[in-house]
Each structure stands twice: as structure tokens, then as C-alpha cells.
């Protein structure tokens, strides 16, 4: 079974990413329980689940940073007042 691809995680919506992270963490917990009770048959699943959690958390963080950057640019645009026609321009000094 190959490791999951990050493109699959990027196709998910924000809510689906959050749900998938929760499901993967639960799966990791179940794997730990199986290991503790000596019922684990496929130890390579640890690697796959941890890899999947890392991918999902990376996608979630990328989206958070993109949203923050977008909000910051929106704030800058709204905070910069446009010069109005009634405001006289300051006199320029000639040298």
C-alpha cells in the first residue's frame, strides 16, 4: 500500500480536512491500543497514518496562512484612504 498523496488532501474542503485529521488521530490511537494488546498485524500502518496526519495538518496550516494573508491585504486596502478631490495637495518646495 503506497503512502497517501498530498493532492488528495488538498482536494478536500476545510471541514473535510478537520474531520479527516480527527479520524486519522483516532485510527492512530486504535493502532497504539492494538500494539499494547499485542494484536497489531500490520505495523507499517503507523507510518501511513502519521504521514496522513502530517499531510492534513500541513494543508490546514497552508489554508490558515492564505486566509490570514488575504485578510491582511484586505485590511491594508480598506485602511488606506483614497485622496479626495476637496483635500488640497501640499505645496511642493522648489530647489
C-alpha positions as CSV (number, residue, x, y, z in Angstrom):
1,X,0.0,0.0,0.0
2,X,1.6,3.3,-1.1
3,X,1.7,6.4,1.1
4,X,-1.2,8.8,0.6
5,X,-0.6,11.7,-1.8
6,X,-1.0,15.3,-0.6
7,X,-3.0,16.1,-3.7
8,X,-5.8,14.0,-2.2
9,X,-5.8,16.1,0.9
10,X,-5.7,19.4,-1.0
11,X,-8.9,18.4,-2.8
12,X,-10.9,18.2,0.5
13,X,-12.9,21.2,1.9
14,X,-11.8,22.8,5.2
15,X,-14.4,20.8,7.2
16,X,-13.4,17.6,5.5
17,X,-9.8,18.2,6.4
18,X,-10.7,18.8,10.0
19,X,-12.8,15.6,10.1
20,X,-10.0,13.6,8.3
21,X,-7.5,14.8,10.9
22,X,-9.7,13.7,13.7
23,X,-10.4,10.3,12.1
24,X,-6.7,9.7,11.5
25,X,-5.8,10.5,15.1
26,X,-8.5,8.1,16.2
27,X,-7.0,5.5,13.9
28,X,-3.5,6.1,15.3
29,X,-4.9,5.7,18.8
30,X,-6.5,2.4,17.8
31,X,-3.2,1.2,16.3
32,X,-1.5,2.0,19.6
33,X,-4.1,0.1,21.5
34,X,-3.6,-2.9,19.2
35,X,0.1,-2.7,19.7
36,X,-0.3,-2.6,23.5
37,X,-2.6,-5.6,23.5
38,X,-0.3,-7.4,21.0
39,X,-3.0,-7.7,18.3
40,X,-1.3,-5.5,15.8
41,X,-0.9,-7.3,12.5
42,X,0.4,-4.5,10.2
43,X,3.0,-2.3,11.9
44,X,3.6,-0.3,8.8
45,X,0.2,1.3,9.3
46,X,1.8,3.6,11.9
47,X,3.9,5.2,9.3
48,X,1.0,5.6,6.9
49,X,-1.3,7.2,9.4
50,X,1.3,9.5,10.8
51,X,2.2,10.6,7.3
52,X,-1.5,11.2,6.5
53,X,-1.9,13.3,9.7
54,X,1.1,15.4,8.7
55,X,-0.3,16.0,5.2
56,X,-3.7,17.0,6.5
57,X,-2.2,19.3,9.1
58,X,0.0,20.9,6.5
59,X,-2.9,21.6,4.2
60,X,-4.9,23.0,7.1
61,X,-2.0,25.3,8.1
62,X,-1.4,26.4,4.4
63,X,-5.1,27.4,4.3
64,X,-4.8,29.3,7.6
65,X,-1.8,31.3,6.3
66,X,-3.5,32.0,3.0
67,X,-6.6,33.3,4.8
68,X,-4.5,35.4,7.1
69,X,-2.6,36.9,4.2
70,X,-5.8,37.6,2.3
71,X,-7.3,39.3,5.4
72,X,-4.1,41.4,5.8
73,X,-4.2,42.6,2.2
74,X,-7.9,43.4,2.6
75,X,-7.2,45.4,5.8
76,X,-4.4,47.4,4.1
77,X,-6.7,48.2,1.1
78,X,-9.5,49.4,3.4
79,X,-7.2,51.3,5.8
80,X,-5.5,53.3,3.0
81,X,-7.8,56.3,2.4
82,X,-8.1,57.4,-1.2
83,X,-7.3,61.1,-1.7
84,X,-10.4,63.1,-2.1
85,X,-10.9,66.0,-4.5
86,X,-11.6,68.6,-1.7
87,X,-8.2,68.0,0.0
88,X,-5.6,70.4,-1.3
89,X,-2.2,69.0,-2.1
90,X,0.7,70.2,0.0
91,X,2.8,72.8,-1.6
92,X,5.9,71.5,-3.2
93,X,9.2,73.2,-2.4
94,X,11.3,74.1,-5.4
95,X,15.0,73.9,-5.1
